[in-house]
Amino acid sequence: MNVFSVSVDSVFVHKMWNDHELSKMLGGKDIPFPMLSDQNGNIGRLYGIYDEESGVETRGRFLIDPDGIVQAFEVMTPPVGRNVNETLRQVRAFQLVREKKGTEVTPAGWKPGKPTLKPGPDLVGNVWKAWKVEQALE
Amino acid sequence: MKEFEAGCQRPKGQPKPVVETAVVEEIQKGEIKKMIQVGKPAPMFSAPAYYQGKFVEVDLEEYKGQWVMLCFYPGDFTFV
């Protein structure tokens, strides 16, 4: 998994933020992924998350598969942070589904290690046997 | 990722020429608004980046064949 962060800040500001704040959160280590600079907002516009009024990117997260296909995204206004565990859960789920070439799918509430569903004629009308509502909330 | 010399000219992120992407264009109030669609190709671009002590150029096309997570955020030194 390659992670890239993107904001309208310059690469110089990225360096300062890494050096003076983020690395302190990481016990002196540098941010482990490239911090991209989108000073004119063109990349943000391309992904539909650039806020023209305030001149910054909104909090958008895009998961792109090895074929370059967008598999998932989430966009939020600035004051609420992301849930990294949910992001990782989605990554694991999309990777599993891709690996199984569609023979297995992940129901609501699925987490790594939990049962998947195998779509097919036998499952039609029988999801209630294979999956319980409580599993959505686990 | 190619390293580049830090000069006074501001490096800019560049969208790649688009063949087919996940972007839906819809005209709202006379302006074109774009939004991504899942299941469609991600728009390609290149952009300058800071990565572990170096200034580098990141080209999304070089990451075909691998999983990529793009995280946009409002700004460095903001709080969340």
Backbone of each chain as ProteinMPNN parsed JSONL, in Angstrom:
{"seq_chain_A": "MNVFSVSVDSVFVHKMWNDHELSKMLGGKDIPFPMLSDQNGNIGRLYGIYDEESGVETRGRFLIDPDGIVQAFEVMTPPVGRNVNETLRQVRAFQLVREKKGTEVTPAGWKPGKPTLKPGPDLVGNVWKAWKVEQALE", "coords_chain_A": {"N_chain_A": [[0.851, -1.202, 0.0], [0.678, 2.087, -1.003], [0.858, 5.164, 0.465], [-0.194, 8.485, 0.028], [-0.153, 11.778, 1.104], [-1.988, 14.794, 0.575], [-1.958, 18.282, 0.252], [-2.58, 21.857, -0.007], [-0.315, 23.096, 0.774], [3.14, 24.165, 0.457], [6.056, 22.214, -0.548], [8.051, 22.949, 1.118], [6.814, 23.842, 3.44], [5.664, 21.429, 4.142], [7.994, 20.055, 4.841], [8.787, 21.511, 7.117], [6.6, 21.03, 8.791], [6.778, 18.309, 9.127], [9.332, 18.177, 10.348], [9.076, 19.768, 12.668], [6.748, 19.107, 14.041], [5.224, 16.675, 13.294], [7.145, 14.601, 13.263], [7.762, 14.53, 15.888], [5.569, 13.318, 16.955], [6.06, 10.828, 16.142], [8.124, 9.713, 17.499], [10.573, 10.828, 16.712], [10.948, 9.894, 14.171], [10.702, 10.304, 10.569], [7.804, 11.287, 8.642], [6.326, 8.52, 7.094], [5.529, 8.465, 4.421], [5.256, 10.007, 1.12], [4.629, 13.501, 1.134], [2.459, 15.264, -0.622], [2.36, 18.225, -2.656], [-0.061, 20.496, -3.601], [-0.358, 23.155, -4.797], [-1.828, 24.83, -6.49], [-4.276, 23.724, -6.375], [-5.141, 21.979, -8.341], [-5.052, 19.163, -8.379], [-6.764, 18.5, -6.315], [-9.113, 19.578, -7.432], [-9.391, 17.857, -9.561], [-10.138, 15.564, -8.251], [-12.433, 16.37, -7.132], [-12.635, 17.511, -4.604], [-11.674, 19.941, -3.857], [-12.022, 22.972, -2.185], [-13.25, 25.775, -3.4], [-13.974, 28.185, -2.245], [-12.635, 28.463, 0.25], [-10.126, 27.822, -0.51], [-8.702, 25.484, 0.04], [-8.057, 21.901, 0.338], [-10.721, 19.644, 0.964], [-11.393, 17.071, 3.438], [-10.582, 14.45, 1.972], [-10.494, 11.013, 1.064], [-9.111, 8.506, -0.89], [-9.212, 5.296, -2.249], [-7.277, 3.434, -4.362], [-7.043, 0.857, -6.693], [-4.735, -1.802, -7.896], [-5.186, -1.728, -10.665], [-5.612, 0.876, -11.132], [-8.117, 1.762, -10.557], [-10.67, 3.543, -8.898], [-11.701, 2.431, -5.855], [-12.902, 3.097, -3.466], [-14.086, 5.94, -1.639], [-14.002, 8.664, 0.732], [-15.308, 11.6, 1.977], [-14.962, 14.444, 3.95], [-15.918, 17.349, 5.88], [-13.573, 19.764, 7.226], [-13.429, 19.749, 10.274], [-13.73, 17.198, 11.465], [-11.939, 14.313, 12.169], [-10.361, 11.447, 10.519], [-11.198, 7.879, 10.647], [-8.863, 5.671, 11.172], [-8.784, 2.924, 11.559], [-11.134, 2.069, 10.32], [-10.568, 2.745, 7.709], [-8.396, 1.004, 7.225], [-9.725, -1.421, 7.519], [-11.394, -1.354, 5.285], [-9.447, -1.407, 3.261], [-8.319, -3.966, 3.656], [-10.601, -5.484, 3.129], [-11.18, -4.846, 0.417], [-8.856, -5.778, -0.752], [-9.046, -8.496, -0.191], [-11.398, -9.233, -1.563], [-10.596, -8.726, -4.161], [-8.497, -10.541, -4.435], [-9.905, -12.927, -4.27], [-11.283, -12.839, -6.564], [-13.997, -12.098, -6.813], [-15.424, -14.318, -5.917], [-15.871, -14.359, -3.258], [-17.461, -12.205, -0.932], [-17.619, -9.325, 1.262], [-19.663, -8.996, 3.973], [-21.77, -6.475, 5.656], [-20.175, -4.959, 8.408], [-18.045, -6.663, 8.354], [-14.846, -7.864, 9.312], [-11.259, -8.383, 9.155], [-10.626, -11.845, 9.272], [-13.18, -12.54, 9.946], [-16.22, -14.258, 8.833], [-16.82, -14.488, 5.285], [-19.147, -13.913, 2.579], [-20.345, -16.152, 0.082], [-21.285, -15.507, -2.968], [-23.988, -16.76, -4.986], [-26.295, -19.066, -6.554], [-27.287, -20.654, -4.405], [-27.164, -19.001, -2.247], [-29.059, -17.119, -2.524], [-31.76, -15.587, -1.012], [-31.021, -16.784, 1.306], [-29.292, -15.465, 2.931], [-29.873, -14.755, 5.501], [-29.351, -17.047, 6.933], [-26.619, -17.307, 6.77], [-25.561, -15.002, 7.766], [-25.767, -12.807, 10.495], [-27.693, -10.136, 11.926], [-26.484, -8.94, 14.12], [-23.82, -9.127, 13.51], [-23.244, -6.953, 11.989], [-22.733, -5.011, 13.762], [-20.547, -5.635, 15.217]], "CA_chain_A": [[0.0, 0.0, 0.0], [1.396, 3.36, -1.054], [0.046, 6.262, 0.979], [0.249, 9.839, -0.285], [-1.007, 12.845, 1.617], [-2.022, 15.931, -0.357], [-2.573, 19.531, 0.683], [-2.152, 22.992, -0.831], [0.928, 23.647, 1.309], [4.338, 23.925, -0.35], [6.912, 21.136, -0.032], [8.86, 23.525, 2.206], [5.979, 23.8, 4.653], [5.591, 20.005, 4.503], [9.238, 19.704, 5.55], [8.745, 22.132, 8.445], [5.588, 20.349, 9.611], [7.392, 17.02, 9.48], [10.476, 18.347, 11.254], [8.779, 20.451, 13.932], [5.599, 18.582, 14.782], [4.818, 15.281, 13.043], [8.203, 13.665, 13.661], [7.703, 14.42, 17.359], [4.522, 12.338, 17.257], [6.539, 9.526, 15.684], [9.344, 9.367, 18.221], [11.757, 11.289, 16.004], [11.004, 9.384, 12.79], [10.03, 11.108, 9.551], [6.554, 10.768, 8.066], [6.783, 7.41, 6.248], [4.983, 8.513, 3.052], [5.451, 11.313, 0.495], [3.62, 14.536, 1.39], [2.364, 15.944, -1.912], [1.985, 19.628, -2.652], [-1.025, 20.812, -4.668], [-0.511, 24.57, -4.467], [-2.865, 25.492, -7.28], [-5.552, 23.023, -6.159], [-5.567, 21.239, -9.539], [-5.278, 17.744, -8.072], [-8.006, 18.507, -5.55], [-10.228, 19.782, -8.377], [-9.497, 16.625, -10.345], [-10.818, 14.576, -7.422], [-13.722, 16.922, -6.71], [-12.683, 17.814, -3.173], [-11.072, 21.25, -3.6], [-13.011, 23.967, -1.789], [-12.843, 27.026, -4.069], [-14.209, 29.338, -1.372], [-11.591, 28.634, 1.263], [-8.82, 27.609, -1.132], [-8.008, 24.304, 0.576], [-8.681, 20.61, 0.045], [-11.49, 19.068, 2.061], [-10.756, 15.854, 3.932], [-10.973, 13.366, 1.064], [-9.613, 9.835, 1.081], [-9.422, 7.696, -2.068], [-8.495, 4.024, -2.35], [-7.101, 3.114, -5.783], [-6.538, -0.523, -6.78], [-3.583, -1.926, -8.794], [-5.554, -1.385, -12.042], [-5.853, 2.319, -11.213], [-9.556, 2.001, -10.404], [-11.097, 4.042, -7.585], [-12.584, 1.445, -5.223], [-13.659, 3.687, -2.359], [-13.646, 7.246, -1.153], [-14.723, 9.256, 1.849], [-15.009, 13.031, 1.998], [-15.541, 15.077, 5.132], [-15.493, 18.727, 6.129], [-12.333, 19.723, 8.005], [-13.259, 19.602, 11.732], [-13.798, 15.824, 11.969], [-10.831, 13.492, 11.68], [-10.682, 10.143, 9.94], [-11.033, 6.685, 11.468], [-7.848, 4.897, 10.459], [-9.159, 1.51, 11.607], [-12.143, 1.815, 9.292], [-9.851, 2.786, 6.43], [-7.635, -0.249, 7.096], [-10.707, -2.49, 7.313], [-11.798, -1.303, 3.873], [-8.307, -1.86, 2.452], [-8.262, -5.44, 3.787], [-11.776, -6.047, 2.456], [-11.015, -4.72, -1.037], [-7.762, -6.662, -1.166], [-9.552, -9.873, -0.148], [-12.364, -9.419, -2.654], [-9.817, -8.766, -5.411], [-7.759, -11.796, -4.433], [-10.865, -14.025, -4.492], [-11.881, -12.597, -7.887], [-15.454, -12.004, -6.757], [-16.096, -15.513, -5.402], [-16.251, -14.058, -1.88], [-17.726, -10.79, -0.676], [-17.585, -9.056, 2.696], [-20.928, -8.387, 4.413], [-21.697, -5.341, 6.575], [-19.539, -5.259, 9.686], [-16.934, -7.612, 8.183], [-13.482, -7.498, 9.705], [-10.342, -9.479, 8.827], [-10.802, -13.041, 10.099], [-14.607, -12.853, 10.056], [-16.673, -14.97, 7.635], [-17.274, -13.772, 4.093], [-20.275, -14.565, 1.913], [-20.006, -16.651, -1.256], [-22.482, -15.281, -3.782], [-24.339, -17.846, -5.911], [-27.725, -19.425, -6.489], [-27.674, -21.198, -3.104], [-27.209, -17.957, -1.215], [-30.219, -16.248, -2.762], [-32.812, -15.795, -0.02], [-30.495, -17.508, 2.456], [-28.28, -14.674, 3.654], [-30.254, -14.766, 6.932], [-28.716, -18.203, 7.58], [-25.165, -17.172, 6.757], [-25.128, -13.738, 8.35], [-26.714, -12.297, 11.491], [-27.712, -8.673, 12.04], [-25.52, -8.527, 15.153], [-22.478, -9.056, 12.913], [-23.045, -5.6, 11.437], [-22.378, -4.092, 14.858], [-19.423, -6.186, 15.993]], "C_chain_A": [[0.883, 1.248, 0.0], [0.461, 4.46, -0.572], [0.658, 7.581, 0.52], [-0.705, 10.816, 0.385], [-0.912, 14.022, 0.65], [-2.648, 17.143, 0.326], [-2.041, 20.658, -0.193], [-0.865, 23.637, -0.309], [2.106, 23.33, 0.387], [5.136, 22.765, 0.242], [7.787, 21.646, 1.117], [8.089, 23.492, 3.521], [5.811, 22.348, 5.112], [6.82, 19.601, 5.311], [9.204, 20.258, 6.981], [7.748, 21.416, 9.359], [6.117, 18.985, 10.053], [8.432, 17.219, 10.579], [10.045, 18.841, 12.639], [7.583, 19.893, 14.69], [5.375, 17.081, 14.565], [5.876, 14.286, 13.506], [8.231, 13.493, 15.179], [6.611, 13.458, 17.805], [5.015, 10.93, 16.97], [7.865, 9.143, 16.33], [10.617, 9.723, 17.459], [11.874, 10.775, 14.575], [10.272, 10.335, 11.834], [8.701, 10.459, 9.163], [6.914, 9.723, 7.004], [6.223, 7.404, 4.826], [5.244, 9.903, 2.473], [4.289, 12.257, 0.806], [3.554, 15.412, 0.139], [1.876, 17.381, -1.758], [1.108, 19.926, -3.863], [-1.369, 22.291, -4.548], [-1.569, 25.294, -5.274], [-4.216, 24.771, -7.184], [-5.992, 22.146, -7.322], [-5.845, 19.762, -9.261], [-6.576, 17.604, -7.276], [-9.227, 18.691, -6.441], [-10.486, 18.513, -9.17], [-10.29, 15.565, -9.573], [-12.105, 15.122, -6.792], [-13.794, 17.33, -5.254], [-12.053, 19.169, -2.839], [-12.176, 22.251, -3.287], [-12.576, 25.328, -2.324], [-12.978, 28.22, -3.127], [-13.086, 29.556, -0.375], [-10.193, 28.349, 0.704], [-8.024, 26.461, -0.55], [-8.724, 23.029, 0.126], [-9.575, 20.24, 1.236], [-10.883, 17.704, 2.389], [-11.222, 14.648, 3.107], [-9.97, 12.232, 1.101], [-10.039, 8.891, -0.036], [-8.567, 6.441, -2.076], [-8.481, 3.602, -3.815], [-6.448, 1.744, -5.893], [-5.393, -0.633, -7.795], [-3.895, -1.686, -10.273], [-5.806, 0.116, -12.213], [-7.315, 2.683, -11.079], [-9.85, 2.504, -8.991], [-12.066, 3.032, -6.982], [-13.427, 2.058, -4.117], [-13.19, 5.11, -2.132], [-14.532, 7.715, -0.025], [-14.336, 10.727, 1.862], [-15.716, 13.668, 3.184], [-15.116, 16.54, 5.193], [-14.368, 18.698, 7.16], [-12.404, 19.355, 9.49], [-13.296, 18.171, 12.275], [-12.707, 14.973, 11.326], [-11.295, 12.135, 11.189], [-10.61, 9.033, 10.986], [-10.092, 5.737, 10.721], [-8.197, 3.403, 10.454], [-10.19, 1.163, 10.544], [-11.496, 1.827, 7.905], [-9.102, 1.479, 6.204], [-8.566, -1.432, 6.85], [-11.142, -2.526, 5.848], [-10.677, -1.794, 2.96], [-8.237, -3.379, 2.466], [-9.413, -6.085, 3.013], [-11.614, -5.981, 0.932], [-9.899, -5.626, -1.544], [-8.231, -8.114, -1.192], [-10.481, -10.156, -1.329], [-11.64, -9.532, -3.999], [-9.089, -10.101, -5.545], [-8.676, -12.974, -4.773], [-11.602, -13.88, -5.814], [-13.409, -12.661, -7.846], [-16.17, -13.249, -6.245], [-16.501, -15.341, -3.944], [-16.474, -12.559, -1.744], [-17.809, -10.578, 0.835], [-18.875, -8.362, 3.118], [-20.691, -7.208, 5.358], [-21.057, -5.778, 7.89], [-18.365, -6.208, 9.57], [-15.628, -7.006, 8.672], [-12.572, -8.64, 9.298], [-10.53, -10.643, 9.791], [-12.253, -13.458, 10.251], [-15.084, -13.506, 8.758], [-17.096, -14.04, 6.5], [-18.541, -14.457, 3.583], [-19.826, -15.0, 0.525], [-21.238, -16.545, -2.141], [-22.717, -16.436, -4.754], [-25.787, -18.196, -5.718], [-28.154, -19.898, -5.102], [-27.822, -20.126, -2.021], [-28.44, -17.056, -1.368], [-31.324, -16.581, -1.762], [-32.322, -16.463, 1.246], [-29.417, -16.753, 3.23], [-28.579, -14.696, 5.153], [-29.647, -15.955, 7.67], [-27.213, -17.991, 7.753], [-24.664, -15.955, 7.526], [-26.193, -13.213, 9.295], [-26.582, -10.787, 11.615], [-26.663, -8.17, 13.044], [-24.111, -8.358, 14.582], [-22.165, -7.679, 12.337], [-22.482, -4.661, 12.496], [-21.183, -4.566, 15.67], [-18.201, -5.288, 15.924]], "O_chain_A": [[1.72, 1.436, 0.883], [-0.611, 4.661, -1.142], [1.87, 7.778, 0.609], [-1.922, 10.696, 0.248], [0.11, 14.221, -0.007], [-3.729, 17.048, 0.907], [-1.156, 20.442, -1.022], [-0.381, 24.612, -0.884], [2.075, 22.356, -0.365], [4.921, 22.377, 1.391], [8.209, 20.873, 1.978], [8.637, 23.159, 4.572], [5.813, 22.064, 6.31], [6.717, 18.906, 6.322], [9.548, 19.559, 7.934], [8.01, 21.219, 10.546], [5.929, 18.567, 11.196], [8.421, 16.53, 11.599], [10.575, 18.394, 13.656], [7.422, 20.183, 15.875], [5.34, 16.309, 15.523], [5.545, 13.247, 14.076], [8.662, 12.461, 15.693], [6.695, 12.856, 18.876], [4.466, 9.955, 17.483], [8.631, 8.352, 15.781], [11.618, 9.012, 17.545], [12.785, 11.165, 13.845], [9.36, 11.062, 12.227], [8.503, 9.256, 9.331], [7.715, 10.001, 6.112], [6.422, 6.434, 4.095], [5.433, 10.865, 3.218], [3.123, 11.868, 0.749], [4.463, 16.196, -0.133], [1.095, 17.705, -0.863], [1.482, 19.645, -5.002], [-2.505, 22.652, -4.242], [-2.15, 26.269, -4.8], [-5.182, 25.167, -7.837], [-7.103, 21.615, -7.301], [-6.763, 19.179, -9.837], [-7.38, 16.707, -7.529], [-10.254, 18.044, -6.237], [-11.631, 18.138, -9.422], [-11.02, 14.77, -10.165], [-12.776, 14.433, -6.024], [-14.888, 17.484, -4.71], [-11.911, 19.509, -1.664], [-13.149, 22.365, -4.032], [-11.664, 25.957, -1.788], [-12.188, 29.161, -3.199], [-12.634, 30.683, -0.17], [-9.192, 28.609, 1.372], [-6.796, 26.456, -0.633], [-9.84, 23.072, -0.392], [-9.217, 20.498, 2.385], [-9.973, 17.24, 1.702], [-12.137, 13.926, 3.502], [-8.76, 12.451, 1.16], [-11.209, 8.515, -0.116], [-7.347, 6.509, -1.929], [-9.532, 3.433, -4.434], [-5.42, 1.49, -5.265], [-5.102, 0.341, -8.49], [-2.977, -1.463, -11.063], [-6.166, 0.572, -13.298], [-7.718, 3.787, -11.445], [-9.343, 1.959, -8.011], [-13.139, 2.8, -7.537], [-14.538, 1.599, -3.854], [-12.037, 5.445, -2.401], [-15.652, 7.239, 0.156], [-13.154, 11.059, 1.767], [-16.911, 13.462, 3.398], [-14.089, 16.924, 4.632], [-14.223, 17.717, 7.89], [-11.487, 18.68, 9.958], [-12.931, 17.948, 13.43], [-12.575, 14.923, 10.103], [-12.435, 11.723, 11.401], [-10.042, 9.212, 12.063], [-10.491, 5.085, 9.756], [-7.941, 2.702, 9.475], [-10.131, 0.094, 9.937], [-11.838, 1.019, 7.042], [-9.164, 0.907, 5.115], [-8.246, -2.333, 6.074], [-11.245, -3.596, 5.249], [-10.931, -2.515, 1.995], [-8.11, -4.01, 1.417], [-9.23, -7.094, 2.332], [-11.885, -6.961, 0.238], [-9.991, -6.178, -2.641], [-7.87, -8.874, -2.09], [-10.363, -11.181, -2.0], [-12.02, -10.326, -4.86], [-9.065, -10.709, -6.615], [-8.273, -13.902, -5.475], [-12.452, -14.705, -6.147], [-14.035, -13.218, -8.748], [-17.397, -13.249, -6.144], [-17.357, -16.067, -3.44], [-15.774, -11.752, -2.355], [-18.037, -11.521, 1.593], [-19.153, -7.252, 2.664], [-19.568, -6.969, 5.803], [-21.37, -6.847, 8.416], [-17.74, -6.536, 10.579], [-15.345, -5.824, 8.479], [-13.045, -9.761, 9.111], [-10.585, -10.439, 11.004], [-12.54, -14.591, 10.638], [-14.457, -13.346, 7.71], [-17.649, -12.963, 6.724], [-18.948, -15.485, 4.124], [-19.036, -14.318, -0.129], [-22.131, -17.39, -2.075], [-21.769, -17.018, -5.281], [-26.441, -17.678, -4.813], [-29.26, -19.586, -4.66], [-28.511, -20.321, -1.02], [-28.807, -16.326, -0.447], [-31.77, -17.726, -1.68], [-33.104, -16.691, 2.169], [-28.723, -17.322, 4.071], [-27.664, -14.659, 5.976], [-29.446, -15.897, 8.883], [-26.614, -18.429, 8.735], [-23.492, -15.882, 7.894], [-27.375, -13.173, 8.952], [-25.5, -10.229, 11.434], [-26.044, -7.124, 12.848], [-23.314, -7.565, 15.083], [-21.006, -7.285, 12.209], [-21.844, -3.657, 12.183], [-20.843, -3.97, 16.692], [-17.17, -5.601, 16.52]]}, "seq_chain_B": "MKEFEAGCQRPKGQPKPVVETAVVEEIQKGEIKKMIQVGKPAPMFSAPAYYQGKFVEVDLEEYKGQWVMLCFYPGDFTFV", "coords_chain_B": {"N_chain_B": [[10.202, 7.81, -7.895], [11.431, 10.932, -8.615], [14.098, 12.971, -7.547], [14.114, 16.507, -6.934], [15.619, 19.771, -7.409], [15.347, 22.26, -4.95], [14.066, 25.265, -5.731], [13.35, 28.799, -6.247], [11.102, 29.066, -7.719], [7.749, 28.113, -7.63], [6.938, 24.765, -7.447], [4.404, 22.931, -9.149], [1.458, 20.895, -8.858], [0.399, 18.696, -11.414], [-2.287, 17.811, -13.45], [-2.689, 14.827, -15.39], [-2.946, 14.285, -18.966], [-6.217, 13.439, -19.818], [-7.771, 10.417, -20.561], [-9.855, 8.523, -19.996], [-11.704, 8.834, -17.161], [-12.703, 8.644, -13.695], [-14.187, 10.803, -13.31], [-17.104, 12.638, -13.083], [-18.72, 15.008, -14.916], [-20.715, 17.661, -14.16], [-22.98, 20.227, -14.908], [-23.427, 22.95, -12.995], [-25.054, 25.788, -11.976], [-23.891, 27.145, -14.084], [-21.204, 26.524, -13.878], [-18.653, 24.006, -14.14], [-18.856, 21.145, -12.291], [-17.06, 18.656, -10.637], [-17.029, 15.228, -9.791], [-15.837, 12.247, -8.297], [-16.25, 8.854, -9.382], [-16.844, 5.646, -8.022], [-15.313, 2.563, -9.037], [-14.404, 3.365, -11.458], [-11.673, 4.579, -13.562], [-9.018, 6.189, -11.769], [-8.188, 9.654, -11.741], [-5.122, 10.616, -13.193], [-2.009, 12.098, -12.147], [0.847, 14.257, -11.61], [2.989, 15.35, -8.981], [4.871, 17.612, -6.894], [6.671, 16.623, -3.958], [7.386, 16.199, -0.438], [9.6, 13.983, 1.004], [10.977, 12.164, 3.402], [13.327, 13.815, 3.945], [13.938, 14.663, 1.392], [13.152, 16.484, -1.638], [10.86, 15.452, -3.943], [9.476, 14.219, -7.062], [6.303, 12.999, -7.532], [4.706, 10.637, -9.467], [1.658, 9.484, -10.269], [1.085, 7.507, -12.111], [3.237, 5.793, -12.067], [2.651, 4.051, -10.098], [0.871, 2.171, -10.86], [-0.375, -1.124, -10.681], [-0.004, -1.372, -8.052], [-1.481, -0.911, -4.791], [-2.975, 2.177, -3.855], [-3.34, 4.86, -1.6], [-4.868, 7.888, -1.36], [-4.743, 10.746, 0.561], [-6.337, 13.602, 1.188], [-6.103, 16.768, 2.847], [-6.969, 19.665, 4.87], [-4.799, 21.414, 5.626], [-1.292, 21.867, 6.478], [-0.182, 21.967, 9.85], [-2.698, 22.398, 10.778], [-5.31, 21.222, 12.971], [-6.61, 18.726, 13.206]], "CA_chain_B": [[10.18, 9.211, -7.478], [12.638, 11.676, -8.991], [14.398, 14.087, -6.668], [14.317, 17.755, -7.674], [16.288, 20.846, -6.691], [14.42, 23.244, -4.431], [14.376, 26.62, -6.169], [12.39, 29.805, -5.811], [9.852, 28.908, -8.449], [6.888, 27.144, -6.96], [6.537, 23.609, -8.247], [2.955, 22.762, -9.121], [0.88, 19.61, -9.219], [-0.135, 18.732, -12.766], [-3.11, 16.694, -13.907], [-2.233, 14.187, -16.626], [-3.983, 14.286, -19.999], [-7.222, 12.461, -19.41], [-8.426, 9.622, -21.59], [-11.143, 8.163, -19.405], [-11.501, 8.835, -15.719], [-13.884, 8.45, -12.869], [-14.789, 12.102, -13.029], [-18.371, 12.977, -13.716], [-18.853, 16.458, -14.999], [-22.09, 18.126, -14.257], [-22.98, 21.684, -14.954], [-24.258, 23.531, -11.938], [-24.959, 27.243, -11.927], [-22.99, 27.622, -15.125], [-19.828, 26.057, -13.753], [-18.546, 22.555, -14.201], [-18.502, 20.552, -11.016], [-16.582, 17.308, -10.907], [-16.942, 14.307, -8.667], [-15.286, 10.939, -8.607], [-17.137, 7.69, -9.293], [-16.138, 4.4, -7.719], [-15.356, 1.581, -10.121], [-13.889, 3.985, -12.681], [-10.248, 4.904, -13.406], [-8.65, 7.37, -10.997], [-7.449, 10.649, -12.519], [-3.673, 10.544, -12.974], [-1.371, 13.412, -11.979], [2.154, 14.249, -10.957], [3.054, 16.448, -8.031], [6.061, 17.66, -6.048], [6.402, 16.096, -2.62], [8.477, 16.088, 0.531], [9.643, 12.597, 1.455], [12.139, 11.745, 4.182], [14.516, 14.648, 3.766], [14.182, 15.048, 0.001], [12.049, 16.951, -2.465], [10.743, 14.488, -5.044], [8.31, 14.316, -7.94], [5.52, 11.762, -7.481], [3.847, 10.44, -10.638], [0.728, 8.413, -9.881], [1.134, 6.426, -13.106], [4.299, 4.845, -11.712], [2.157, 3.155, -9.044], [-0.034, 1.161, -11.42], [0.085, -2.438, -10.23], [0.054, -1.356, -6.586], [-2.567, -0.187, -4.122], [-2.64, 3.555, -3.503], [-4.293, 5.611, -0.777], [-4.658, 9.334, -1.414], [-5.417, 11.422, 1.667], [-6.324, 15.066, 1.128], [-6.436, 17.402, 4.128], [-7.039, 21.119, 4.658], [-3.538, 22.145, 5.664], [-0.271, 21.577, 7.485], [-0.297, 22.676, 11.128], [-4.059, 22.476, 11.306], [-5.297, 20.498, 14.241], [-7.258, 17.411, 13.279]], "C_chain_B": [[11.5, 9.883, -7.828], [12.866, 12.808, -8.005], [14.512, 15.352, -7.512], [14.959, 18.794, -6.783], [15.241, 21.839, -6.207], [14.858, 24.625, -4.879], [13.333, 27.589, -5.697], [11.068, 29.702, -6.553], [9.018, 27.827, -7.773], [6.583, 25.973, -7.873], [5.035, 23.392, -8.091], [2.561, 21.327, -9.437], [0.24, 19.717, -10.594], [-1.047, 17.549, -13.047], [-2.523, 16.123, -15.186], [-3.324, 14.349, -17.678], [-4.951, 13.135, -19.746], [-7.772, 11.71, -20.609], [-9.827, 9.273, -21.091], [-10.921, 8.137, -17.901], [-12.824, 8.654, -15.006], [-14.634, 9.753, -12.66], [-16.084, 12.298, -13.801], [-18.444, 14.488, -13.77], [-20.33, 16.799, -15.039], [-22.093, 19.633, -14.148], [-23.963, 22.209, -13.93], [-24.016, 25.031, -11.913], [-23.907, 27.751, -12.918], [-21.546, 27.192, -14.974], [-19.789, 24.537, -13.722], [-18.086, 22.031, -12.851], [-18.114, 19.103, -11.263], [-16.638, 16.465, -9.649], [-16.505, 12.941, -9.165], [-16.388, 9.877, -8.561], [-16.314, 6.478, -8.918], [-16.304, 3.432, -8.884], [-14.844, 2.12, -11.45], [-12.419, 4.402, -12.461], [-10.009, 6.203, -12.633], [-7.923, 8.36, -11.9], [-5.961, 10.594, -12.171], [-3.102, 11.965, -12.859], [0.065, 13.196, -11.531], [2.216, 15.457, -10.046], [4.376, 16.423, -7.278], [5.71, 17.199, -4.641], [7.639, 16.229, -1.739], [8.463, 14.67, 1.069], [10.985, 12.295, 2.103], [13.41, 12.488, 3.804], [14.771, 15.113, 2.35], [12.928, 15.642, -0.631], [11.995, 16.072, -3.706], [9.494, 14.778, -5.877], [7.586, 12.976, -7.877], [4.6, 11.714, -8.693], [2.952, 9.232, -10.364], [0.787, 7.23, -10.85], [2.192, 5.366, -12.78], [3.837, 3.827, -10.664], [1.072, 2.21, -9.532], [0.512, -0.215, -11.052], [0.202, -2.519, -8.72], [-1.169, -0.62, -6.037], [-2.089, 1.196, -3.718], [-3.743, 4.156, -2.638], [-3.929, 7.087, -0.866], [-5.422, 9.971, -0.273], [-5.255, 12.929, 1.533], [-6.684, 15.616, 2.508], [-6.289, 18.91, 3.976], [-5.697, 21.844, 4.759], [-2.589, 21.682, 6.746], [-0.508, 22.46, 8.708], [-1.74, 22.979, 11.511], [-4.173, 21.342, 12.327], [-5.787, 19.063, 14.22], [-6.483, 16.374, 12.468]], "O_chain_B": [[12.562, 9.447, -7.385], [11.93, 13.53, -7.661], [14.948, 15.298, -8.661], [14.865, 18.722, -5.558], [14.348, 22.22, -6.964], [15.907, 25.11, -4.455], [12.514, 27.257, -4.841], [10.04, 30.186, -6.08], [9.524, 26.77, -7.396], [6.031, 26.159, -8.957], [4.47, 23.64, -7.026], [3.246, 20.633, -10.189], [-0.396, 20.724, -10.904], [-0.629, 16.4, -12.899], [-1.926, 16.852, -15.978], [-4.492, 14.531, -17.337], [-4.539, 12.003, -19.492], [-8.198, 12.334, -21.581], [-10.835, 9.668, -21.676], [-10.009, 7.458, -17.43], [-13.889, 8.53, -15.611], [-15.611, 9.798, -11.912], [-16.132, 12.139, -15.021], [-18.246, 15.161, -12.759], [-21.086, 16.277, -15.859], [-21.318, 20.23, -13.4], [-25.164, 21.947, -13.994], [-22.871, 25.477, -11.834], [-23.139, 28.665, -12.619], [-20.732, 27.466, -15.856], [-20.752, 23.875, -13.333], [-17.043, 22.437, -12.339], [-18.78, 18.404, -12.026], [-16.326, 16.946, -8.56], [-16.775, 12.548, -10.3], [-17.342, 9.994, -7.792], [-15.21, 6.29, -9.43], [-17.294, 3.473, -9.615], [-14.852, 1.41, -12.455], [-11.977, 4.557, -11.323], [-10.718, 7.19, -12.826], [-7.122, 7.951, -12.741], [-5.591, 10.533, -10.999], [-3.659, 12.911, -13.414], [0.448, 12.099, -11.126], [1.572, 16.473, -10.307], [4.943, 15.355, -7.046], [4.577, 17.368, -4.19], [8.766, 16.352, -2.219], [7.429, 14.197, 1.541], [12.005, 12.186, 1.422], [14.414, 11.897, 3.407], [15.71, 15.872, 2.109], [11.804, 15.349, -0.223], [12.98, 15.962, -4.436], [8.587, 15.489, -5.444], [8.185, 11.933, -8.14], [3.812, 12.632, -8.922], [3.431, 8.104, -10.244], [0.564, 6.086, -10.452], [2.064, 4.202, -13.162], [4.543, 2.86, -10.377], [0.426, 1.528, -8.735], [1.721, -0.443, -11.105], [0.471, -3.584, -8.164], [-1.799, 0.18, -6.729], [-0.947, 1.372, -3.292], [-4.929, 3.981, -2.915], [-2.825, 7.489, -0.496], [-6.629, 9.762, -0.146], [-4.167, 13.467, 1.739], [-7.465, 15.013, 3.244], [-5.587, 19.389, 3.085], [-5.482, 22.814, 4.032], [-3.004, 21.176, 7.789], [-0.989, 23.586, 8.581], [-1.989, 23.728, 12.456], [-3.222, 20.584, 12.517], [-5.439, 18.268, 15.092], [-6.881, 15.211, 12.413]]}, "name": "protein", "num_of_chains": 2, "seq": "MNVFSVSVDSVFVHKMWNDHELSKMLGGKDIPFPMLSDQNGNIGRLYGIYDEESGVETRGRFLIDPDGIVQAFEVMTPPVGRNVNETLRQVRAFQLVREKKGTEVTPAGWKPGKPTLKPGPDLVGNVWKAWKVEQALEMKEFEAGCQRPKGQPKPVVETAVVEEIQKGEIKKMIQVGKPAPMFSAPAYYQGKFVEVDLEEYKGQWVMLCFYPGDFTFV"}
